[in-house]
Amino acid sequence: MIKIRREDETIRVPEELALLPLRDVVVFPYMIIPLLVGRPKSVAALTAAVDKDRLLVVAAQRRAEIAEPKRKDLHSVGTVVRVLQLLRLPDNTIKVLVEGLGRVELGEYVKTQPHVTVGISGYGKASRAGSELSALVRSVEGQFEEYVKLHKKIPEEILISIGNVTDRDHLVEMIGAHLSVSLATKQSVLDKGTTKARFQELSRILSNELEILRIEKKIEGEVRSQVQKNQKEFYLNEQLKAIRKELGAGTEGGSEVGELAEAVAESNMPDLVADKALKEIEKLGKMPPLSPEATVARNYIDWLLNVPWGVESDDTGDLNDVMRILDEDHFGLEKVKQRIVEYVAVIQLARKIRGPILCFVGPPGVGKTSLGKSIARALGREFIRVSLGGVRDEAEIRGHRRTYIGALPGRIIQSLKKAGTMNPVFLLDEVDKMSKDFHGDPASALLEVLDPEQNHTFSDHYLEVECDLSRVMFLTTANTLHGIPPPLLDRMELIRLPGYLEPEKVEIAKGFLVPHQVEEHGLSKRDITVTNEALRSIIRGYTREAGVRNLEREIARVCRKVARKVVGSKKRKKISVNGRNLDDFLGVPRFSTKRVDKKNWIGVATGLAWTSTGGETLHIEVSTIPGKGNLILTGTLGDVMRESARAALTYIRSRAEALGLDKNFYETIDLHVHIPEGAIPKDGPSAGISIAAALISSLTGIALRRDTALTGEITLRGHVLPIGGLNEKLVAALRAGVRTVILPKENEKDLVEIPEEAKKGLTIYTVERMDQVLPLVMVEQAKKSIPLLARGGARSQATGYYTH
């Protein structure tokens, strides 16, 4: 048996007791505390204790989340408790009131079913009385008294209870039980073996807690003082206003209001804007300085003052300088450069002219955004870029009204403040990628911004004053026109930037991309040379784009490989990148150029297509099979291309006799039209004459010329209508080895603007009717087999004929 001595009794405790593990509490001797017991083994242990001698041993768990703790999961020192009251609750849990009797050391588990029984042994001993212990006790009592006074959650009545305790062991347990600290900290007090050690631990804990409480009280006092100071200042300000009013000194604010009024007077604000600002300043002077309304008014006045009213940068007047800067930054793009030079020329003559609103439309990577920077540099103006991609709120353009918390002007006014002038070059990037929702339509808000007849009186929702944007040069960029609303498109001057031709890409790479990447990678001219042959191979085999963005990435890859070789070699030597060793730097080419077939095929025509990355050739295949007159279309064709195929078949049926076909030829066969690369969607009407030629070839059994490409829309009467993307299509034909291209007659005017590089080596015919296409695309045998050609029904030749 274990004897536990208390002030007035000695309690005999068995050496094996039922165990009650505790999750979040430490029970000290002399402590009476209610516990809620719910775990099955804990309920069983409690029931066994009540049935026997009402004694239990409790110990705190090291981790509360463990449901069935093992011996290693419990602290070594626990407390023997006596059950005073017990109440069973409806949810099968038990609420029990226990009294701590004494500390014991836990041994190993004796049994674990139906509850845990653990072996225990006595723990701790009383320290000898002495002056040192007495001094320590007094010190702890004083610390605890100060702790209770500073701590708001501990009632001061506890000090009276502690004052009546004479036994030192009782005192140390009582103070430890009332500390508002972590479980581990309380357990450290319980773990100490002697009375002196426990008092020393209490002194250390109380010292730390008192230091924290003193800092908290200091912070609280500073905050309270600041609040009282603000209230005092507000009260004195109100009194001062009343005194001034009685003295007739008016209600003007202090120095801040005067400074704002002076700033308005010195600015170049229009009269209406200045009047608005002065009225707001007058309101500000009547408001309490710390009121929310005063902050809103002050921000509004600051924004009015920050707009660069009347400030404009001087434009460059020398046309030669403007052209030189544009040529330095961009290769080609003659139309754009001519338009900017014309604008500068008009400025010199008219002096006062509204800024143009230009829209650059072209595929990614052709230099639309960088062209805006170049224009600003050429004109000597500030450059502002605002990306509209994903913008769906009208307030992004016009701003929020001041009634909203945190309201700000829109991006137009914010950008003018950033530029510091009223005539910057303002680039609205990705104007075709805006969207709209319940917040409004930003494209509609841009109608006023981009309308030369309205933007001189532009009104922002936040400022609510007119702002003149007529001197701003607005530029917009878009990849396609489909996402731009027609009213907005009508307000802009369209300038199309087609994809670069291969010779242009080579020149851009030589003049800018290669030197730029060589410098970026820490190399120099003595480390690397890239030949024209290598650049052409990169363009053809490693990129498939209209611009030069991926070309620059591939050049960067080459430079990284060279940099690694330079760093890794002991002797620095120049590395030449050419067509023969390019694979060593970039690997196997990712793209292969479509080439014309080596022989003429029946039912196979070569078409031309436009894509966002440039032009492509299409091989249109037709096969005739026994059937019931069905037209089968495969190759992921869009609705427009499907309609073109049906129109072509109807034309052939209407001209069956002239083509040497039976008038009911379609009743016993099916026609299957397929365009390879079926994973890629294809659409558009420009493949009409190509599909018609392939159908006629398959039906007559006469082959088509392999080196002849066709593009044009076909009607039911056989007319050939114009197409777009001519520049890219001719480049694709040239790249594929095509020698002859057949175009609609109405595209003849567009040939004048096509660069010579895109036409060099091509024989180009322009036609008005499908009858004129057949003698150009079919082999010589067709003249004998097809009545239309044999009797000259095609009117001999096409009406246009160009050889380059």
Buried (B, 14 or more C-beta within 10 A) or exposed (E): EBEBEBEEEEBEBBBBBBBBBBBEEBBBBBBEBEBEBEBEBBBBBBBBBBEEBBBBBBBBBBEEEEEEBEBEEBBBBBBBBBBEEBEEEEEEBBBBBBBBBBBBBBBEBBEEEEBBBBBBEBBBEEBEEEEEBEEBBEBBBEBBBBBBEBBEEBEEEBBEEBEEBEBBBBBBBBBBBBBEBEBEBBBBBBBBBBBBBBBBBBBEBBEEBBEEBEEEEEEEEEEEEEEEEEEEEBEEBEEEBEEEEEEEEEEEBEEBBEEBBEBBEEBEBBEEBBEBBBEBBBBBBBBEBEEEEBEBBBBBBEBBBBBBBEBEBEBBEEBEEBBEBBBEBBBBBEEBBEBBBEBBEEBEEEEEEBBBBBBBBBBBBBBBBEBBBBBBBBBBBBBBBBBBEEBBBBBBBBBBEBEEEEBBBBBBBBBBEEBEBBBBBBBBBBBBBBBBEEEBBBBBBBBBBBBBEBBBEBEBBBBEBBBBBBBBBBBBBBBEEEBBBEEBBEBBEEBBBBBBBBBBBBBBBBEBBBEBBBEEBEBEEEBBBBBBBBBBBBBBBBBBBBBBBBBBEBBBBBBBBBBEBBEEEEEEEEBEBBBEEBEEBBEEBEEEEBEBEEEBBBBBBBBBBBBEBBBBBBBBBBBBEEBEBEBBBEBBBEEBBBEBBEBBBBBBBBBBEBBBBEEEBBEEBBBBBBBEEEEEEBBBBBBBBBBBBBBBBBBBEBBBBBBBBBBBBBBEEBBBBBBBBBBBBBBBBBBBBBBBBBBBBBBBEBBEEBBEBBBEEBBBBBBBBBBBBBBBBBBEEBBEBBEBBEEEBBEEEBEBEBEE
